[in-house]
Structure formats: structure tokens, C-alpha cells
């Protein structure tokens, strides 16, 4: 495995975007209905060479691949969804009106905590309006100093505006209850 010093000597991979997430599910049919009805994903054709039960869905520039594993309960603790925990594994969808989405989910009979809920297999899903959060690379900010154990190179300095935005973001994040 490359350490961070070695990794910094290489150019970034020529990636374009996240293509898909794969989720194991107890019932492909139930999961397809959920992601179509709740999120508006559409089923798309998958390779005919696949000899296992699954489905591919697509929308918003991302795919969700589902593979049925009826014995998932033997391997995972998803039998009973874990309590909502924003610091646990989850997928997140950006939306334009979190309040409206929450009301619609509650109208569908879904238990919504903050803007997190579970899919039929217990995977945690988040809805956010994350466009309000500035995206500032850590490599350009003094926050990198706090993560110095992960980096071997000396931290770069931020300008006034970047520091102000990071401080504002930090204060905003402190107002989020977990």
C-alpha cells in the first residue's frame, strides 16, 4: 500500500465521476420498487451474461446496482435497521427542498430522523441540500494542520476568505445534532 508521501508523487487518476453504488438486497423487486417510487430511478438493461438475480437503476447521473442475496440476514446485521447515525455508512442524495422531501417521505409512512431513513434492506439514506456547503480542498487550508497525522508534507496556508468559509462551515456543523 502506498503511504501519503508516495501517493503525492503520482498524478491524480483521470476519473470523471462516481458511476454507481452496489447494494446487496433481500428482494430485488422490493428494492427496485423503493428506488423507483421514492427516488425516481429507472430500471436499465444490464449485461445478459450475468447469471444472478439483480437489477441496475439509473438517474441523476448515477447508477444503483442491486444484487439479490436472500440469505443476507446470515451475513449481515441488516435484519433490524440500526438506529439512524449520520456518522455511519450511508448514501446521500442532494435535493432542492429538504422540508418537502421529508413531508413526502412521512406521507409514505417512512420513519424519518433528521433527513436520514432506511431503504428496504436497512441501508441508511440521507437527503441534503449540500449545495450550501462550500467545497474547499483541505490541501489549501489550515485545517490540514489538524489532520497532520494523515499527511507528511507541510500544510499550505489559506487566504482570508477560505479561512472565513471554513470557520463558518465548522460553526454550522457544530449546530448539527448527532
C-alpha angles and dihedrals in degrees: 000000000000118000119221093262092055092043091053089059091064129075117246115267114262094250124161106193146315105294105192148331122228121218128187111222139184093226123022089196094056093045094047090051090049096050092042097045099038102033105022096241116157127218114247132191116272128198112293090219090075108103097189132083111266146118139220121217129186140192140123091033095297136093130220114205117198125197119189116230108167090187093056088120089066091058106031140041094233092110088099113024113245117243114279108273119170089204093059127087112292145143120239133208122196116227137179100231116029093181093054092047092050091051092050092049091050089048087056088056095253121147105236121191112188097320096319127104139153131258119223091279096049098258110148116241126193130199117201144164091223094161085090091065114084115232108222120167112240089223089072099046142071089240084081087074089066089054094046092126087068095047130057097191125082114268119255121231124247127220123245095267095049091050091047091050093048091048090049091048091049092051091047091051091052088061090061111097118217 
